[in-house]
Amino acid sequence: MRRNVITTWPRAAYDEMVLRRRLFGADMLIVNEPAMVRQVLTGHGTTYARPVALRRPLRPALRNGVLLSEGADWRRQRRILAPLFTPAAVGGLLPHFAAAGEAMLRGLAANRVNLADVLQRAALDAVCRALFSLPAQAIGAAGLPELLREFLDGVGRLRLLDFLARADGDFAAFGRDRQEFAGRWCAAIDTVLRARLALPPEQTGHDVIHLLLSARDPEGGGALSADEVHEQAATLLAAGFETTARAMFWTVYLLAMDRAALGEVQAELAAFPPAGLRTPADLARWPALRRSFLEALRLYPTVPFLSRVALVPHRLGTIDVAAGTLVLVCPWIIHRHRRFWDDPDAFLPSRWAGREEQTGPNYLPFGGGPRICLGAAFAQVEAMVLLATLLAARTPELDDDRIVLPQVVLTTVPAPEPWFRLRPVSAPLR
C-alpha cells in the first residue's frame, strides 16, 4: 500500500457497486454506487470524517488550513474563501499564469527533457506568482521548493504507524522528522509572506495574498487572522502545485501518443494563440484542449481515492455500516468502472464533446460534496494556460522506451518519469 495503493484494488472493484473487505482487522467498503457516493461525500463532518492515517502525513505542510480543518472552523474558513476562487476571481490571476508559461518556454532545454520535472517547476512558478506576486526563483532563498520536494518524497508519505494510530498525536516519538519539517516549513512560509507584504502595491496587483487579506466572513464580517492567512497560503502552495503539475503531465503524455488528438489541439491554438487570452471565458476557444484535459483527469485522477471513517453506526444505501468502518470513494475506480463508461481504459477526448457538466458521482477529479476542492477553478485555469502555452509552441514526442506506469504516492505520478523531445511546432515529426 505504501508503494502503490491502486495495485491493492481487485478487478471486481471495476464491476461491482460495493465491495467489502478487511484492512488491519477493520471493515472497509469500496463504494461506487452513485447514490452511496453522494451520501458519503455529503456526510463529512456528521456521519464521516477523514481518517487519522491520512491526516497525520498531511498536517506538517497543510497545518489547519481549509483542507484539514473540521466542524465550525472549516465552515468559517470555507465561507470566507469560497468567493476568492470563483471563475471570475480566478480570472484576475491570468497574468500570473501567462508569465509562468512564458518563463517555462524560455527555460526549455534544446534536446531531451524530463517533462514531468518541467511541468512541476512551471506549476510551482505559477502558484508562487499567483499567491505572492513572486516567481519561484525569487522564493528559492527561503528553501520552499526543496521543502516541497522533501514533503512529497518523505514526510508526507504514509507510514505503517499512521495506519495503527488512533489519534494525530499517537507515536509522536517516531514522528520527530515531521515535527522538525513543520517548523522549517512554517519559517519558510513566514519568510515569503514578509517578502510579499514588503512589496509596493504597484508590484503586487491582483494576487491571492491580497484576496486573503481583503476577505471577510459573510456572517459577521470577520477577517482572517495572520495565522489563518499563513495556514491558507501553506495549504494552497503544498496542495495546489503538485496536483496541477501531474494533471498537466498526463494530458501531454496522452496527447503525445495520439497524434490526431494533438493535431486538433494545436490547430485550435494556432487559430487562437494563448497571447490573446484575456478572461476565463476565452478558454472556451480551446474545446479540444479542454476535452483532452478532462479525459486525462478521468484516466489519471491526481487524487485517486477519498477516504472516510464512519463516526456512528448508520445505513449506507441498503448496507449497515458500523462505527469505525473505513469507506473509500475512489475516482480511479469510478472513472474506469465498466458500468459507467464505454471503453473505460481508452483515451477518448471525444466522449466529452457537448458535455458541460464536469463533476458528478461518476466523475470526481476534484472530489465532491461540500468539501469539493475549493481550488478547482484555479487549477483548471492554470493548467489550461500552461498547457496551451507549451503546446502552441512545441510538439511533444515521447523519446523513451520504458513502460510508464501510474504510481500513487500522494498523487498519481508516472513511474518512471519518461523523457520527451519538444520540437518547435513548425518542425516535422519523426
Phi, psi and omega in degrees: 000325179290329181284316185193101187300320188295340179285351180269352182272128186284164179302325182300334181298335182272001179238327186271159177275328177218138178232129181252132180219181176240140178222118181052039176082000182248156177292142175223134177243132168257116189251124177242339185297127189306315181295323178291321177302314179300316182299317180294313186287330178275348182268006180297130179097341178243300180264333187228159173217163175288135182296150177304321185301329179270330179293320188300311181288336182277332187302320182303328181260323186270347177054228178245037176289186189297335183288324184252350180290161183224166171060219184297326178299314178297316182299319178295313180300316182296319179300317183289320189276332187306316181295342182282344187237024171289160177305323180294317180293320179295333178303329179291347180268357182308317179301325178294317180294320180296319179296322178294322178296318179295320178295323178299314180297319180296330184268001183291137176288156183281341184244232182284145180226150168275099189293327178300318179292318178302314184286330174296315180295320180294319180294319177297317179298316180297318180292319179297317178296316182291325180283309193245000188059029180230134175291161183302323182294334179286336179261004181300327181298333179281350177082012183297315179302318180292323178294321178297319178294321177298320179295311184293323185267348187224272191295338181276359181273151177295145177233160180304319182294337176295322179288331182274340184290146175252351177212159183303327185270000181296147177056038184301328182296336180266005180240029183293331177295326176291319178297317180294320177298316181303321178295315180291324179296314179298318179296320180293318177299318178300318180299315181291320179298320178296320178297319179294316183290341178277348180291141174294151184306325182292345179262354183258315181061221184263104175225173187290324178299318176301316180295319179296319181291333182270346187292145177226147179289123178301336178255083177115341174081006181292149179263168173288139176286169178300321178295321181291321175300316178302313184291322178292321177297318179296317180296312182296322181288311185288321185270340190272318191284322186292315181297317180293319179300317181291321177299320178293319180302309184296327177297311181292320179302312181292320178295325180296336180261002179228089187297326180294313179296320178297318179298322178295318179296313183291331177295318180286333175288328175291325180286327178222089185294156179304331181298339181275357183291127180237322181222163177302335179297333179294340179297339177295346178285354182239061183296325181294321178295318179298316180298320179294321179294315179296321180290324176296321177292332176291311183287324184230066179301131185293331172248098192280346177211147176243125184244142177223151174244135181290128181275330184220158173296139180199179179247122178253104187062243179256010187251133173279126183245125179276153174302139181094351178293136175272125181243123180251130166248113190248101175308324179303315181287311184299321181290344180240014184289135188288343178273345185256335190227139170282134180048060193296336182268001183266147174276103183229082179303333182297340180295343181265001180299126178077003180261110179273330182286121184255349181231165181157177184295343179255002179214108191228050182294338180243024182080204181190176181072194182300335183258025173304147187308121180295330184266021183300313180295319178303310184295319182292317179294315178303311182296317181298319181293313182292319178296316180297319180298316180293310188283339175289335184252335185227146173255116181283136179225118180297128183231056186204127182272353182287147176285129180259120180246146175284133179233130180263117171251262165269328178232179179272108186247155176280138177224110359279174174280114188280162177265146179232158161250135180248098184272144172308144185304328181283345183282145179288148175281155176287000000 
